[in-house]
Amino acid sequence: MALTPGSKQTPEEKKSAQEDVLLREVDDAVRQDQYADFAKRFGRPLIGAVVLGLVAFGGYLYWDSRQEAAMEQDSETLVSALDQIESGNLATGSEILDPLIAEGANGATNFARMLKAGIAMEQDRPADAVAIYSEIAGDSSAPQALRDLASIREVATNYDSLEPEDVIARLKPLAVPGKPYFGSAGELVAMAYLDQGKRSEAGTLLGEIAKDETVPEVLRSRARQLAGLLGVDAIEDVDKLLEEISEPNGVPPPVAQ
């Protein structure tokens, strides 16, 4: 009960106030005992858990920084190797790639192996290139897109040594519109169809490649010409085609009447 200025407490009110103070002191003491008991029983495990959590978090930050540093170093190595390759120093470029390949399976290793196969091709060592492409294609730890590209390169490099049905079996799953390497895989499958005498299948596939705007124009143009030789009209928009093949001055070549 609130007291007004100048008012006096009755004995009953004094007793009630003293009981309230005593109850608060007892309650505080009980709480302190509970906290002390809790700290005694669980304090060390909790502190240990916190310390372990901080150590784990610090370890992650250290690992992440090391990963970033390693990725930067690998990227610099790849760029250095590419510079040497573009300058015609194939042997030096190949030597720069060797440590990356020796590191094991990671993104830089896979690209280093692809570059190594390309160097082998430039050095007229197709058998070595095929071996590297085959290794990448069969590596389950490599990204699927890279494995698919390696399969296409392997088949293209070794095409003359393969049976047409083997080429089709290897690449037909990739020779599908919408797939990343539809154009490259489809062209090889079409060639295999031709080797089997299946002109209709080859022409149809080449026509699909020629009409697919996601395929590089050089490949589409070649597919369009081959499809035409096989009796398949792969031209959807004549005006657009004339614009694409127009002369440098922008004037389309005359159309035969």
Phi, psi and omega in degrees: 000132181285143180255139177276153180306133177086352180281155179248145179279142173281162178304322180295319180293322177298315181298318180296319180294319178296323178295322179297316179297316181297318179297319179296319180295317178297317180298317179296320180295318179298317180297318179297320178296320179295315179297318180296317180295318178298315180296321180296318184279320188242357185300309183297313177302320180295316179298319178298319180295318179297315180298316179298319179298317179294320178296317180297317180296317177297321178297321178296316180299320179295315179298317182296318179295323178293322178298315180297317179296319180295319179296318179297318180294319178297319179297317179297322179295317179297317179297318179298318179295319179297320178300317179293319180296314180295334178276358180089003179270071187296317182297317179295317178300320179296319179295324179295327183284336187304314180299323178296317181295324181290340182294332182114199188280110168203177184301316181295323179299316182297315179293325178296321179294321178297318178295321179298320177294320177297322177297318179301321178294317180296330180270012178060046176236066185299326181297320178294320179297316179300319180297318180291315178300318180296321179296316180292317181299329181264005183271107183292342180276346180279151177302143184299322180298321179289323177296320178296316179298319179297322178298316180296316180296320180298313181294317181297319181290326186251020189303315185294342181264358183254152173281147181307319181294330177290320177300314181296317181297322183287318192252348182302322178298338179267343183272056183232131178307135182101337177286149184302324184246035181305314184297309183294313180293320181296321180297318179293320178295320178298320177297321178294322176299317179298320178296335177272357182082013181266076185294323182295313180296319180296314181297318179297316181293319178295324177296321178295321179296316182297330183268353183273111184288350177277349180276141178306142187300323180301317181290321179297319180297316179295319179295323179297316180294316180294320178298320178298320178296334180266007176085017180251123179280108182255016181258117179266322183230102183297316182298319180294320179296317179297324178293321182293326184257015181297158181287164184306331182279002176087359180266120180297150177295149181298142178267130180297135179268000000 
